[in-house]
Amino acid sequence: MNVGTPNPESQPAVVARRPRLLVALLVLLSAILVSSILYLRSSAWSPTRIGATTLVTEVSSGLPLEARVDTGAEMCSVHFEDIEIPNESPDPKANIGKTARLLLRNRMGESRWIEARLADHTSIRTADYSEGRYYIFLTLRLGTVEKKVLVTLNDRSEMKHPLLLGRNFLRGDFVVDVNLDNDDLD
């Protein structure tokens, strides 16, 4: 018998085992796939449901702020009572990058000074008026979710809620359910 030549008597056994081996491999892979899908479904992330109003904490000061949830707003907006900008320039764009002190106040009358870097400035124009607004980054917490988001500074003194929660805070973590509206805030 030649060393390089396979034994013809053993070939049928090898050929016969191949389909069984292939079936066993497919069953094993199917079991792994099914168990992975079941695991992912059971541990899948699900967004937190919140109402149209909620209470959010500004993290650096610990100040609780009543918030109106607005899925139509691209970004958050916060009411401020006062702003102090060191070496303030009359040109708002020249103040970008400076650290400003801001006085935030909630509806319960609590107020706190915070410091934040002015990130940008924009002009808002409507048919009735034109005003400039600064942007800052704030870290906000709602439940266990904490995010650093871009926020416009705005005079919301005529509004019920000093904070407007926009999509930049809501995205990926919250779903709005108006049936869960927090009546205590209205």
N, C-alpha and C positions, 0 to 999 in steps of 0.2 A: 504494500500500500504506500502511496506517495504521501509525504508529510504535508505538502501544500494543497492536496486535494481533499475536499470535505468527504466524510463518510456518507454515502447515499442513504444508508439505513437510518441515520440520525436526522436527516433533513425533514421528513414528514412530521416528526415530533416538534421541531422548532417552528415550522409553518403552522402547525395546529395550535401552538401556544400563543402566537402573535395576536389573533383576534381576541382571545381571552384577556391577554395583557392590555390590549387597547381598550377593551370594555372596562376593565378594572381601573385604568387610568382616567377614562372619561367619567366614571362614577365618582372617583375621588375628587376630580376637579369640580364636578357639579356640586358635590357636598361642600367643598370649600367656598364656592361661589354663593350658594344658598345661605350658609352660615354667616358669611360676610355681609350679605344684604340684610339679614335679620338683625345682626349686631348693629349695623349702621342705622336701621330704622328705630331700634330701641334706644339708642344713644343719640339720636339725631337732635340737632339744635332746633329749638323752636323759639320764635320771637316772643317777647313779653307783650302782653296786651295792655294798653293804657287807654284811658278815656280822653275826652277832648280837653280836659284841664287836669293838671297834676301838680305835684310839689317837687321841685328840683333844688338841689343844693349846689351853690357855687363853692367849689372845694377849697380854694385858698383861704376864704374867710369863714366857711361853715354857714353862711347865710342861706336860709331856706327862701326860695323864690316861688311864688305862685306862677304857674306857666299856662299859657294857652297853646295847645298843640295845633300847628298849622301845616298840614301836608302840602299845601300850595306854596309855602314859603321855602325858597331854596336854602336860606340860612337863618340862624337864630338872631334875635334882636333883644337887647336888654335895656331897661330904663336906667338912667343914671341921674343923680341929683346935682353932682358937681364934678368938674374935671380940673386937675392941676397939671400943667405941662411945663417942665423946667425949661427955661430959656425959650419960651413959646414964640414961634415965628408967626407973623400975620398970614403967611402962606401955609395952609394946612399940609401940603405935600412935603414941606421942609421939616415938619414935625414927625413924619413917619420914621420909625426906628427908635424914637425916644420912649423912655418909660414914663408913663403918666400915672397919676393917682386919681382914682375914681371913687366917688361915693355912691354905693348901691343902697337902695332902700326897698324893703318888701312892703306888702299891704298891711302887715301887722305893726308897722311903724319902726321895725328894727332896721338899723343901717350900719354899714361897715365900709371902711376904706379898703380898697385893694390896689395893687400895683399891676400894671399890664403894659406891655410894649405895644405902641401904636403900629399896627401892621399895614394899614392902608387908609385911604380917604377917598370918598366918592361924593358926587353931587347928585342929589335926588331932585328931579324937577317934575312938577305937576302943573296943571292949568292954573292953580291958585298960588303956588309958592315954590321956592327953591331953597333947599337947605343942604349943608354939608354934613356928612357922617363919617366918623372914624370906625375902623375895624380893629378889633383886638382878638386875641385868643384867650378863651376862658376854659377852665376845666369844670365840667358840670357832671353831677351824679344824680341818677334816677334809679333807685333800688340798688342793685349790685353793678349796674353799668356806669362806668366813668369814662368820659371822653373829653379830649381837648379839641374844641371846635372854634371856628371863626365866627365872631359875633359882631353885629353892627351896634353901635351906641346910638340910642334914640331917646327922644323925649316921649315916654309912654305914660306920662302923668295923667292923661285923660283916659287911659285904658284900665280895665279891671285887673289885668295881669302884667306885672313888670317884666316878665320874660315871655318871649314868643319862641316856641321850640320849632325849628325848621327841619327840613329833610336831612341837613348835614349832621344833626344829632340823632335823628330817628333811624336813618338808613341802616339796615342790617340787624337791628336789635329790637325794634318796636313795631307793633301793628296797632293802629288806632281803632278802638271799638267804642262808639259813642254811647253804648249801653253801660259802659263802665265810668261814665262821667262822674267826676268827684264833686258832688253837690256842695261840699263844705267850702270850696274855693270860689263859688259863684255868688 
